[in-house]
């Protein structure tokens, strides 16, 4: 508790210095809001309310609305950014996924993001498409649609074979025996171990990947 209070005090001290030295510029107010969001979302939203728009500012504003529990307003803000960006603002997709998941409306998000996956906007890069697939896979997994989730993770890995999140998530599903075995593929537990080992090589300090590997090793015993 004391560590948390000290962190808040340090953030507020930093914020006061910024206000004193920055003379209310948009850049300073944006930075101030980013500092305050960890201790006082209401003050952060007030600080950014007068800042001119821009992708980073609009995303922060939407995230603050989400943080305050104003889910409908946050959804509207994320949707506006997607419209402006031609459906290519990954931060907005992630925010929309979080809100819909918290609302228990994963299916609605899946229908929405599928529009950007199956009919991708012009200029969408392969790496961007892989991230959309990963988001849809996570939403499918959250609603216990494990086969579509694994399919999305596999599609994402075809594009980004070194994505540790997709590697880990696919390994977890295979090790959990939540998806019927595909006779055309290797033993799912062996495949899961191969995938999670690749994930660990790429992200050796991520605890969740170590947890997945432990689960696979137990399944292999």
C-alpha positions as CSV (number, residue, x, y, z in Angstrom):
1,X,0.0,0.0,0.0
2,X,2.8,2.4,0.9
3,X,4.5,1.7,-2.5
4,X,1.2,2.5,-4.3
5,X,0.9,5.8,-2.3
6,X,4.4,6.8,-3.1
7,X,3.9,6.1,-6.8
8,X,0.8,8.3,-6.8
9,X,2.7,11.1,-4.9
10,X,5.5,10.9,-7.4
11,X,3.1,11.1,-10.3
12,X,1.3,14.1,-8.9
13,X,4.7,15.8,-8.2
14,X,5.7,15.2,-11.8
15,X,2.4,16.6,-13.0
16,X,2.7,19.8,-11.0
17,X,6.2,20.4,-12.4
18,X,4.9,19.9,-15.9
19,X,2.1,22.3,-15.4
20,X,4.4,24.9,-14.0
21,X,7.0,24.7,-16.8
22,X,4.9,24.0,-19.9
23,X,2.5,27.0,-19.9
24,X,-0.5,24.9,-21.0
25,X,0.7,23.8,-24.4
26,X,-1.2,20.9,-26.1
27,X,1.9,18.7,-25.9
28,X,2.3,19.4,-22.2
29,X,-1.4,18.8,-21.5
30,X,-1.2,15.5,-23.3
31,X,1.8,14.5,-21.3
32,X,0.1,15.6,-18.1
33,X,-3.0,13.5,-18.9
34,X,-0.8,10.4,-19.5
35,X,0.8,11.0,-16.0
36,X,-2.5,11.6,-14.2
37,X,-4.3,8.6,-15.7
38,X,-2.6,6.3,-13.2
39,X,-3.8,8.2,-10.2
40,X,-6.8,10.3,-11.2
41,X,-8.6,9.5,-14.5
42,X,-11.1,12.4,-14.0
43,X,-8.2,14.9,-13.7
44,X,-6.5,13.4,-16.7
45,X,-9.7,13.6,-18.8
46,X,-10.1,17.3,-17.8
47,X,-6.5,18.0,-18.7
48,X,-6.9,16.6,-22.2
49,X,-10.4,18.0,-22.9
50,X,-9.0,21.2,-24.5
51,X,-6.2,19.6,-26.4
52,X,-6.5,19.6,-30.2
53,X,-7.3,16.2,-31.8
54,X,-4.9,13.8,-33.2
55,X,-4.6,10.0,-33.2
56,X,-2.6,9.8,-29.9
57,X,-4.8,12.3,-28.1
58,X,-8.0,10.8,-29.3
59,X,-6.9,7.3,-28.3
60,X,-5.9,8.5,-24.8
61,X,-9.3,10.3,-24.5
62,X,-11.1,7.0,-25.4
63,X,-9.0,5.0,-23.0
64,X,-9.7,7.4,-20.2
65,X,-13.5,7.1,-20.9
66,X,-13.0,3.3,-20.7
67,X,-11.0,3.6,-17.5
68,X,-13.8,5.7,-15.9
69,X,-16.4,3.0,-16.8
70,X,-18.1,5.1,-19.5
71,X,-18.2,2.1,-21.8
72,X,-20.7,3.4,-24.3
73,X,-18.9,6.7,-24.7
74,X,-15.6,4.8,-25.1
75,X,-17.1,2.5,-27.8
76,X,-18.3,5.6,-29.7
77,X,-14.8,7.1,-29.5
78,X,-13.0,4.0,-30.7
79,X,-15.5,3.6,-33.5
80,X,-14.9,7.3,-34.6
81,X,-11.2,6.6,-34.7
82,X,-11.6,3.5,-36.8
83,X,-13.8,5.4,-39.2
84,X,-11.2,8.2,-39.5
85,X,-8.3,5.8,-39.9
86,X,-10.0,3.6,-42.5
87,X,-10.3,0.8,-40.0
88,X,-6.6,0.7,-39.4
89,X,-6.2,2.0,-35.9
90,X,-4.9,-1.0,-33.9
91,X,-5.2,0.8,-30.6
92,X,-8.9,1.4,-31.3
93,X,-9.5,-2.2,-32.2
94,X,-7.8,-3.3,-29.0
95,X,-9.8,-0.8,-26.9
96,X,-13.0,-2.0,-28.6
97,X,-12.1,-5.6,-27.8
98,X,-11.5,-4.8,-24.1
99,X,-14.8,-3.0,-23.7
100,X,-16.9,-5.6,-25.5
101,X,-15.2,-8.3,-23.5
102,X,-16.0,-6.5,-20.2
103,X,-19.6,-6.2,-21.4
104,X,-19.8,-9.9,-22.3
105,X,-20.4,-8.9,-25.9
106,X,-17.5,-10.7,-27.6
107,X,-19.7,-12.0,-30.4
108,X,-20.6,-8.4,-31.3
109,X,-16.9,-7.5,-31.4
110,X,-16.1,-10.6,-33.5
111,X,-18.8,-9.6,-36.1
112,X,-17.3,-6.1,-36.1
113,X,-13.7,-7.0,-36.5
114,X,-14.5,-9.7,-39.1
115,X,-15.4,-6.8,-41.4
116,X,-11.9,-5.6,-41.3
117,X,-10.4,-9.1,-41.7
118,X,-12.5,-10.7,-44.4
119,X,-12.8,-7.5,-46.4
120,X,-9.6,-5.6,-45.4
121,X,-9.4,-1.9,-46.1
122,X,-7.0,-0.7,-48.8
123,X,-3.5,-0.4,-47.7
124,X,-3.8,-2.8,-44.7
125,X,-0.4,-4.4,-44.2
126,X,0.1,-8.1,-43.5
127,X,1.4,-7.4,-40.0
128,X,-1.8,-5.4,-39.3
129,X,-4.0,-8.2,-40.5
130,X,-2.1,-10.6,-38.3
131,X,-2.9,-8.4,-35.3
132,X,-6.6,-8.3,-36.2
133,X,-6.6,-12.1,-36.4
134,X,-5.0,-12.3,-33.0
135,X,-7.6,-10.0,-31.5
136,X,-10.4,-12.0,-33.0
137,X,-8.8,-15.2,-31.8
138,X,-8.6,-13.9,-28.3
139,X,-12.3,-12.8,-28.4
140,X,-13.3,-16.3,-29.7
141,X,-11.3,-17.9,-27.0
142,X,-12.9,-15.7,-24.3
143,X,-16.4,-16.9,-25.5
144,X,-15.2,-20.6,-25.5
145,X,-15.2,-20.8,-29.3
146,X,-11.9,-22.7,-29.3
147,X,-11.7,-24.0,-32.9
148,X,-12.2,-20.6,-34.5
149,X,-9.7,-19.1,-32.0
150,X,-7.1,-21.7,-32.9
151,X,-7.8,-21.1,-36.6
152,X,-7.2,-17.4,-36.1
153,X,-4.0,-17.9,-34.2
154,X,-2.7,-20.2,-37.0
155,X,-3.6,-17.7,-39.7
156,X,-1.8,-15.0,-37.7
157,X,1.3,-17.2,-37.4
158,X,1.3,-17.8,-41.2
159,X,1.8,-14.0,-41.5
160,X,3.9,-13.4,-38.3
161,X,5.6,-16.7,-37.4
162,X,7.6,-15.0,-34.7
163,X,4.7,-13.5,-32.8
164,X,5.1,-14.8,-29.2
165,X,1.4,-14.1,-28.2
166,X,0.0,-16.1,-31.1
167,X,2.5,-18.9,-30.5
168,X,1.6,-19.1,-26.8
169,X,-2.1,-18.9,-27.3
170,X,-2.1,-21.6,-29.9
171,X,0.1,-23.8,-27.7
172,X,-2.3,-23.3,-24.7
173,X,-5.3,-24.4,-26.7
174,X,-3.5,-27.4,-28.1
175,X,-2.3,-28.5,-24.7
176,X,-5.7,-27.9,-23.1
177,X,-7.3,-30.4,-25.4
178,X,-10.1,-27.9,-26.1
179,X,-9.9,-28.5,-29.9
180,X,-10.6,-31.8,-31.6
181,X,-7.4,-33.3,-33.0
182,X,-6.7,-32.7,-36.7
183,X,-5.4,-36.0,-38.1
184,X,-3.4,-34.1,-40.7
185,X,-1.3,-32.4,-38.0
186,X,1.2,-33.7,-35.5
187,X,0.3,-34.8,-32.0
188,X,-1.3,-31.7,-30.5
189,X,0.8,-31.9,-27.3
190,X,4.0,-32.2,-29.2
191,X,3.0,-29.4,-31.5
192,X,2.1,-27.3,-28.4
193,X,5.6,-27.9,-27.0
194,X,7.2,-26.8,-30.2
195,X,5.1,-23.6,-30.4
196,X,5.7,-22.6,-26.8
197,X,9.4,-23.2,-27.0
198,X,9.5,-20.9,-30.0
199,X,7.6,-18.3,-28.0
200,X,10.1,-18.6,-25.1
201,X,13.0,-18.0,-27.4
202,X,11.3,-14.8,-28.5
203,X,10.0,-13.6,-25.1
204,X,12.0,-15.4,-22.4
205,X,10.8,-13.1,-19.5
206,X,7.0,-13.5,-20.0
207,X,5.6,-15.4,-17.1
208,X,2.5,-16.6,-19.0
209,X,4.6,-18.4,-21.6
210,X,6.5,-20.2,-18.8
211,X,3.1,-21.2,-17.3
212,X,1.9,-22.6,-20.6
213,X,5.1,-24.6,-21.0
214,X,4.6,-26.1,-17.5
215,X,1.1,-27.1,-18.4
216,X,2.3,-28.8,-21.6
217,X,5.0,-30.7,-19.7
218,X,2.5,-32.0,-17.2
219,X,0.3,-33.1,-20.1
220,X,3.2,-34.9,-21.7
221,X,3.9,-37.0,-18.6
